[in-house]
């Protein structure tokens, strides 16, 4: 029975199955290489996810205890100074040589509490009254702050009245600042206190949370759109700066230095110290100064140095700067007057001349050394005659001289015929 007969009996169509009904191929799993320092079993359990707690060094695990120590683990009670009740807890303790450890619980040092100020009734009536807050609500707030260590999210959940987290923070910090100011002997004592130096701002905190909520609630499309807008804004800013620089006229170096007058000391701080400005402000300042035919000495010096170093390479410029540093001379003069700038440029030219002379001396020394090496080689004697080997044409081949290396046991003479091996006798010789 063929396949078509079976399909006729079962009432199945004779057409083959479509491609969509075929078995789909399983996607190949990505292979991850096991990192070094971790066992195969642990990596298979964790799946390559980083542990929450820092792992112990491998060398610490392979370290063996001294042979004279007997280590055991015992179930012993815990004595912690962090607990004020009579609850008795137990844990496993590492005991060495049957001597249990003594002292406080090792994790009791992490029990940190906040020092919350407490006020009296007279202090509240004189310094802490607020029409929005009653004394009972303030007492409850400070009690919860001391209980939950200023965790204002938990405090807002436990507070009986409907107060926001920002309102609870503002009330607590305002009361604490008022108490510090009332108890201080002089204002100088609280000058560096963080609560006085940086007071809490409820409006700013709400704006910060609102902005953070907007950022966290953005979709991928909005994030991509914001990134494109920032990139476009950066490109436009760079184009404007480039156009502004191109619009500035090129000023010769000599004109820059010659046009500087002593009245430049009366310029504003923005013209004297352009490093504190942004690039756009610096470019606009330079353009305005050029319109008034006033140029900065530092700008003119840079133009003159670039013009003097345009004919040399970058490597030579670095060597000149290194020589200046070795001599203890600043790369840019601190007082760039006309005389100082001229002397600085003259020094750069002399250093460049010195480097060129050193380079020429090394090249001439190398060439003379090569000529001396060639002169020391012996000449070919004139009376020496080179004999040319005869060439043969046709079927004749030149006879090669015997160039066999003579061994220590080999004789130089040709062996005599007496020493030859006797020839075998043939039947015709008999």
C-alpha positions as CSV (number, residue, x, y, z in Angstrom):
1,X,0.0,0.0,0.0
2,X,1.4,3.3,-1.0
3,X,1.2,6.7,0.7
4,X,-1.5,7.9,-1.6
5,X,-3.7,4.9,-0.8
6,X,-3.3,5.5,2.9
7,X,-4.3,9.2,2.4
8,X,-7.4,8.1,0.4
9,X,-8.5,5.8,3.3
10,X,-8.0,8.4,5.9
11,X,-9.5,11.2,3.8
12,X,-6.4,13.3,3.9
13,X,-5.5,15.7,1.1
14,X,-2.9,14.5,-1.3
15,X,-1.1,17.9,-1.5
16,X,2.1,18.2,0.6
17,X,2.1,20.3,3.8
18,X,2.9,24.0,3.4
19,X,6.1,25.5,4.6
20,X,4.4,27.2,7.5
21,X,3.3,23.8,8.9
22,X,6.8,22.4,8.8
23,X,8.7,22.1,12.0
24,X,10.4,25.3,12.9
25,X,14.0,25.2,13.6
26,X,15.0,26.0,17.1
27,X,17.0,29.2,17.6
28,X,20.6,28.5,18.4
29,X,21.6,29.3,22.0
30,X,24.3,31.8,22.5
31,X,27.4,30.2,23.9
32,X,29.0,32.0,26.9
33,X,32.5,31.2,27.9
34,X,33.1,30.4,31.5
35,X,35.2,33.1,33.1
36,X,38.4,32.2,35.0
37,X,38.3,31.8,38.8
38,X,34.8,30.2,39.0
39,X,33.9,26.6,39.0
40,X,31.7,25.0,36.3
41,X,28.9,24.1,38.7
42,X,28.6,27.6,40.2
43,X,28.6,29.2,36.8
44,X,25.8,26.8,35.6
45,X,23.7,27.8,38.7
46,X,24.2,31.5,38.4
47,X,24.1,31.8,34.7
48,X,26.9,34.3,34.6
49,X,25.0,36.9,36.8
50,X,27.3,38.9,39.1
51,X,26.8,38.0,42.8
52,X,25.1,40.5,45.1
53,X,27.7,40.1,47.8
54,X,31.5,40.4,47.1
55,X,33.0,37.0,46.7
56,X,36.0,35.7,48.7
57,X,39.4,35.5,47.1
58,X,40.3,32.1,45.7
59,X,43.7,32.1,47.6
60,X,41.8,32.5,50.8
61,X,39.7,29.4,50.1
62,X,42.8,27.3,49.3
63,X,44.6,28.4,52.4
64,X,44.9,25.6,54.9
65,X,44.8,26.1,58.7
66,X,47.9,25.5,60.8
67,X,48.3,21.9,61.9
68,X,48.2,22.8,65.6
69,X,44.8,24.4,65.3
70,X,41.6,22.4,65.8
71,X,38.7,24.3,64.2
72,X,35.0,23.4,64.9
73,X,31.7,25.2,64.4
74,X,29.3,25.4,67.4
75,X,25.8,26.7,67.9
76,X,26.2,29.4,70.6
77,X,24.1,32.3,71.8
78,X,24.5,35.8,70.5
79,X,25.4,38.8,72.8
80,X,24.7,42.0,70.9
81,X,24.9,45.5,72.3
82,X,22.5,46.7,69.5
83,X,19.5,45.0,71.2
84,X,17.8,46.6,74.2
85,X,15.4,43.7,74.9
86,X,15.9,40.3,76.4
87,X,15.5,38.3,73.2
88,X,18.1,35.5,73.0
89,X,19.4,34.6,69.6
90,X,21.8,31.9,68.5
91,X,24.2,31.4,65.5
92,X,27.0,29.3,64.3
93,X,30.4,30.4,65.7
94,X,33.9,29.3,64.5
95,X,35.7,27.8,67.6
96,X,39.4,27.3,67.6
97,X,40.9,24.8,70.0
98,X,37.6,24.6,72.0
99,X,37.9,28.3,73.0
100,X,34.7,30.2,72.0
101,X,35.1,33.8,71.0
102,X,34.2,36.5,73.4
103,X,33.1,40.1,73.0
104,X,30.3,41.9,71.3
105,X,28.5,40.7,68.2
106,X,30.5,41.4,65.1
107,X,27.5,43.1,63.3
108,X,26.7,45.4,66.2
109,X,29.0,48.0,64.9
110,X,26.6,48.6,62.0
111,X,23.8,49.7,64.4
112,X,24.0,53.5,63.8
113,X,21.4,55.9,65.1
114,X,20.7,59.5,64.4
115,X,21.0,62.1,67.1
116,X,17.6,63.8,67.0
117,X,17.4,67.1,69.0
118,X,14.8,67.4,71.8
119,X,13.2,70.6,72.9
120,X,11.4,71.8,76.0
121,X,8.0,73.5,76.2
122,X,9.6,76.9,76.8
123,X,11.8,76.5,73.7
124,X,8.8,75.5,71.6
125,X,6.7,78.5,72.8
126,X,9.6,80.9,72.2
127,X,11.2,79.6,68.9
128,X,9.2,76.7,67.3
129,X,5.6,77.8,67.0
130,X,4.1,77.5,63.5
131,X,0.4,78.2,62.5
132,X,0.4,75.2,60.2
133,X,1.7,72.7,62.8
134,X,0.5,72.0,66.3
135,X,2.7,70.9,69.2
136,X,1.1,67.4,69.2
137,X,2.0,66.8,65.5
138,X,5.5,68.2,66.0
139,X,6.0,65.8,69.0
140,X,4.8,62.8,67.0
141,X,7.1,63.8,64.1
142,X,10.2,63.9,66.3
143,X,9.3,60.7,68.0
144,X,8.9,58.9,64.6
145,X,12.2,60.5,63.4
146,X,14.1,59.1,66.3
147,X,12.4,55.7,66.0
148,X,13.0,55.3,62.2
149,X,16.3,57.2,61.9
150,X,15.0,59.9,59.6
151,X,13.5,57.5,57.0
152,X,10.9,60.0,55.9
153,X,9.2,57.6,53.6
154,X,8.4,55.2,56.5
155,X,7.6,58.2,58.7
156,X,5.1,59.5,56.2
157,X,3.4,56.1,56.1
158,X,3.2,55.9,59.9
159,X,2.3,59.6,60.5
160,X,-1.4,59.9,61.7
161,X,-2.1,63.0,59.7
162,X,-2.1,63.3,55.9
163,X,1.2,65.0,55.4
164,X,3.5,64.6,52.5
165,X,7.2,63.6,52.7
166,X,8.3,67.1,51.7
167,X,6.2,68.7,54.5
168,X,7.6,66.4,57.1
169,X,11.1,67.1,56.0
170,X,10.5,70.9,56.0
171,X,9.1,70.8,59.5
172,X,11.8,68.7,61.0
173,X,14.7,70.7,59.5
174,X,13.2,74.0,60.2
175,X,12.7,73.1,63.9
176,X,16.3,71.7,64.1
177,X,17.7,74.9,62.6
178,X,15.7,77.1,65.0
179,X,17.0,75.0,68.0
180,X,20.6,75.2,66.8
181,X,20.4,79.0,66.4
182,X,18.7,79.4,69.8
183,X,21.3,77.3,71.7
184,X,24.4,78.7,69.9
185,X,26.5,81.3,71.8
186,X,27.4,83.1,68.6
187,X,26.6,82.8,64.9
188,X,30.2,81.8,64.1
189,X,29.7,78.5,65.8
190,X,27.1,77.4,63.2
191,X,28.9,78.8,60.1
192,X,30.0,75.4,58.9
193,X,27.0,73.3,60.1
194,X,25.4,71.5,57.2
195,X,21.9,72.3,58.2
196,X,22.7,76.0,58.4
197,X,25.0,76.1,55.4
198,X,22.7,74.2,53.1
199,X,19.1,74.6,54.3
200,X,16.3,72.3,53.0
201,X,14.2,73.8,50.2
202,X,10.8,72.1,49.9
203,X,10.0,73.7,46.5
204,X,13.3,72.6,45.0
205,X,12.9,69.0,46.3
206,X,9.4,68.8,44.7
207,X,10.8,70.1,41.4
208,X,13.6,67.6,41.6
209,X,11.2,64.7,42.1
210,X,9.0,65.9,39.3
211,X,11.9,66.1,36.9
212,X,13.1,62.6,38.0
213,X,9.7,61.1,37.5
214,X,9.5,62.6,34.0
215,X,12.8,61.1,33.1
216,X,12.0,57.7,34.4
217,X,8.6,57.6,32.7
218,X,10.0,58.3,29.3
219,X,9.7,55.8,26.5
220,X,12.4,54.6,24.2
221,X,11.1,56.8,21.4
222,X,11.2,59.9,23.6
223,X,14.7,59.1,24.8
224,X,15.8,58.7,21.2
225,X,14.1,62.0,20.2
226,X,15.8,63.9,23.1
227,X,19.2,62.5,22.0
228,X,18.6,63.6,18.5
229,X,17.6,67.1,19.6
230,X,20.7,67.4,21.8
231,X,23.0,66.3,18.9
232,X,21.3,68.8,16.6
233,X,21.8,71.6,19.1
234,X,25.4,70.7,19.5
235,X,25.9,70.7,15.8
236,X,24.3,74.1,15.4
237,X,26.5,75.5,18.2
238,X,29.6,74.2,16.5
239,X,28.5,75.7,13.1
240,X,28.0,79.1,14.7
241,X,31.4,79.0,16.3
242,X,33.0,78.0,13.1
243,X,31.2,80.8,11.2
244,X,32.2,83.4,13.8
245,X,35.8,82.3,13.7
246,X,35.8,82.5,9.9
247,X,34.3,86.0,9.9
248,X,37.1,87.3,12.1
249,X,39.9,89.0,10.0
250,X,43.4,87.6,10.1
251,X,45.7,90.0,11.9
252,X,49.5,90.0,11.2
253,X,51.7,89.1,14.2
254,X,53.8,92.3,14.1
255,X,50.6,94.4,14.1
256,X,49.3,92.6,17.2
257,X,52.4,93.3,19.2
258,X,53.0,96.8,17.9
259,X,49.4,97.9,18.6
260,X,49.6,97.0,22.3
261,X,49.6,100.0,24.5
262,X,50.0,100.5,28.2
263,X,46.3,101.3,28.3
264,X,45.5,97.6,28.0
265,X,45.9,97.3,31.7
266,X,42.7,99.2,32.1
267,X,40.7,96.5,30.2
268,X,38.0,94.6,32.0
269,X,38.7,91.3,33.6
270,X,36.9,89.5,30.8
271,X,39.4,90.8,28.3
272,X,42.5,90.0,30.4
273,X,41.4,86.5,31.5
274,X,39.6,84.9,28.6
275,X,40.3,81.4,30.0
276,X,37.4,81.9,32.4
277,X,34.9,82.4,29.6
278,X,33.2,80.0,27.3
279,X,34.4,79.7,23.7
280,X,31.5,81.8,22.4
281,X,32.1,84.6,24.9
282,X,35.9,84.5,24.2
283,X,35.3,84.8,20.4
284,X,32.9,87.7,20.8
285,X,35.3,89.5,23.1
286,X,38.1,89.1,20.6
287,X,35.9,90.4,17.8
288,X,34.9,93.5,19.8
289,X,38.5,94.2,20.7
290,X,39.6,94.0,17.1
291,X,36.9,96.5,16.1
292,X,38.5,98.9,18.6
293,X,42.0,98.0,17.1
294,X,43.0,96.5,20.5
295,X,44.7,93.1,20.6
296,X,45.6,90.8,23.5
297,X,49.3,90.2,23.9
298,X,48.9,86.5,24.5
299,X,46.9,86.2,21.3
300,X,49.6,88.1,19.3
301,X,52.3,85.9,20.8
302,X,50.5,82.7,19.8
303,X,50.2,84.0,16.2
304,X,53.9,84.9,16.1
305,X,54.9,81.5,17.5
306,X,52.8,79.7,14.9
307,X,54.2,81.9,12.1
308,X,57.8,81.2,13.3
309,X,57.2,77.4,13.6
310,X,55.2,76.9,10.4
311,X,58.3,75.8,8.4
312,X,59.3,73.0,10.8
313,X,57.7,69.8,11.7
314,X,55.7,68.8,14.8
315,X,58.6,66.8,16.1
316,X,61.0,69.8,16.0
317,X,58.4,72.0,17.7
318,X,58.2,69.4,20.6
319,X,62.0,69.4,20.8
320,X,62.1,73.2,21.1
321,X,59.4,73.1,23.8
322,X,61.3,70.4,25.7
323,X,64.5,72.5,25.5
324,X,62.6,75.5,26.9
325,X,61.4,73.3,29.8
326,X,64.9,72.0,30.4
327,X,66.2,75.6,30.6
328,X,63.4,76.5,33.0
329,X,61.7,78.9,30.7
330,X,57.9,79.1,30.4
331,X,56.3,78.1,27.1
332,X,54.3,81.4,27.3
333,X,55.7,84.4,29.1
334,X,53.9,85.4,32.3
335,X,54.2,89.1,31.4
336,X,53.9,89.2,27.6
337,X,55.1,92.7,26.8
338,X,56.6,93.6,23.5
339,X,60.2,93.3,24.7
340,X,59.5,90.0,26.5
341,X,57.8,88.6,23.4
342,X,60.6,89.6,21.1
343,X,63.2,88.0,23.4
344,X,61.1,84.9,23.7
345,X,60.8,84.5,19.9
346,X,64.6,85.2,19.6
347,X,65.3,82.4,22.1
348,X,63.0,80.0,20.1
349,X,64.9,80.9,16.9
350,X,68.3,80.3,18.6
351,X,67.1,76.9,19.9
352,X,65.9,75.9,16.5
353,X,69.3,76.9,15.0
354,X,71.1,74.9,17.6
355,X,68.9,71.8,16.8
356,X,69.6,72.2,13.1
357,X,73.4,72.5,13.7
358,X,73.3,69.4,15.9
359,X,71.5,67.5,13.2
360,X,74.0,68.6,10.5
361,X,76.9,67.6,12.7
362,X,75.5,64.1,13.3
363,X,74.9,63.7,9.6
364,X,78.5,64.9,8.7
365,X,80.0,62.7,11.4
366,X,78.1,59.6,10.0
367,X,79.2,60.3,6.4
368,X,82.8,60.7,7.4
369,X,82.7,57.5,9.4
370,X,81.3,55.6,6.3
371,X,84.1,57.1,4.1
372,X,86.8,56.0,6.6
373,X,85.4,52.5,6.6
374,X,85.6,52.3,2.8
375,X,89.1,53.7,2.7
376,X,90.3,51.1,5.2
377,X,89.5,48.2,2.8
378,X,92.5,46.8,0.9
379,X,92.9,47.6,-2.8
380,X,93.1,44.9,-5.5
381,X,96.7,44.2,-6.6
382,X,97.4,45.3,-10.1
383,X,99.7,42.4,-10.9
384,X,97.1,39.9,-10.2
385,X,95.8,38.2,-13.3
386,X,92.5,36.4,-13.4
387,X,92.5,33.3,-15.7
388,X,89.3,32.8,-17.4
389,X,88.1,29.2,-17.8
390,X,87.9,28.0,-21.4
391,X,84.5,27.8,-22.9
392,X,83.5,25.0,-25.2
393,X,80.9,24.9,-27.8
394,X,79.1,21.9,-29.1
395,X,79.1,18.5,-27.4
396,X,82.4,19.1,-25.5
397,X,82.1,20.0,-21.8
398,X,84.8,21.8,-19.9
399,X,86.7,19.6,-17.5
400,X,86.1,20.5,-13.9
401,X,88.9,20.5,-11.6
402,X,88.7,18.1,-8.8
403,X,87.7,19.9,-5.6
404,X,87.2,17.1,-3.3
405,X,88.0,17.8,0.3
406,X,91.0,15.8,1.5
407,X,90.3,14.0,4.7
408,X,92.9,13.2,7.3
409,X,93.2,9.5,6.1
410,X,92.9,10.1,2.3
411,X,95.9,10.0,0.2
412,X,96.6,12.8,-2.2
413,X,98.1,10.6,-5.0
414,X,96.0,8.6,-7.3
415,X,96.0,4.9,-6.4
416,X,98.1,2.7,-8.5
417,X,96.7,0.1,-10.8
418,X,98.1,-2.6,-8.5
419,X,95.7,-1.7,-5.9
420,X,92.7,-2.0,-8.2
421,X,90.2,-4.7,-7.7
422,X,90.9,-7.6,-10.2
423,X,88.5,-8.0,-13.0
424,X,86.3,-11.1,-13.2
425,X,87.4,-13.7,-15.8
426,X,85.1,-14.4,-18.7
427,X,84.7,-17.6,-20.6
428,X,86.5,-16.3,-23.6
429,X,89.6,-15.6,-21.5
430,X,90.1,-19.3,-20.6
